[in-house]
Amino acid sequence: MFGIGLSEIIIILGLGLIVLGPKKLQSLATTLGSALGQLQQSARGISSAVAGDSTTASEGETAPKGGDNSANKKPEKEKE
């Protein structure tokens, strides 16, 4: 993970505890965790939307944006 080992992480957390204090470090960690969770949720939503759009577009099931669905309709046979 970014070339950082366990000992480096412990040193960084120790310095953060000394500089920020326990209350600010806890609120910072909570805020950072919440932000990362929202970022992951957004990324999953975007990737599923892109994957969903590309599969339906390749199957030809989507209608044009103008509301005119004539491109996807099969031509009707004329009755004789």
N, C-alpha and C positions, 0 to 999 in steps of 0.2 A: 504494500500500500504506500505509494509515493516514496519508497526507499526509507521509510521511518520505522525503526524497530520499537520494541516495547520499552526499552530504557529511555529512548528519546521522548516517547509519549509521556512517560512518568515525569521526566524533567520538565516538559512543557506544562503539564498540569500542575506540578509543584510551583513553578514560577507564576502561573496564573492565579493560584491560590494565594501566594504572597502578595502579588500586585493588586489583585481585585478584591480579595477577601472572600470568605465563604458564602455570604449572602448574594453578592453580585455575581460570583462565579456560578452559583446555582441558577440564578435567573437568566444569565447568559446562556448556559447550557440548555435550559428549558426553551428559550426563544430560538436558539439555533436548531434544536431538535424539531421544533414545530415548523420552522421554515423549511428544513430539509424534507420533512414529511409532505408538506404542501407542494414542494418542488417535484417530488417523486410522483405524487398523485396527478399533478398537471402533465408530467411527462408521459405517464401511462395513458391519460386521456387523449393526449395528442397522438401518441403512437397507435392507439386503438382506432381513433378517428381516421388517421391516414390509412391504416390497414383496411378498415371497413370501406372507405371510399374507393380505394384502388381495386378491391375485389369485386365490388358491385359494378364499377365502371367497366371492368374487363369482361363481365358477364353480360353487359348491355342491358341491365335492369333499371338504370337510372333515367329519369326524364330530363330533358333539357331545362335549363333554368328559366327560360321564357314562358314556361307553362304550356307550350305547344308540344304535345306528345305525339305528333304525326310521324316523327322520325322512327319511333319504336313500334308503330302499328304495322300489322301485316296488311298488305293490300287485299281488299275484298274482291272476290270473283264476281264478275258480272253475270246476272241471271239472263238466260236466253229464253 
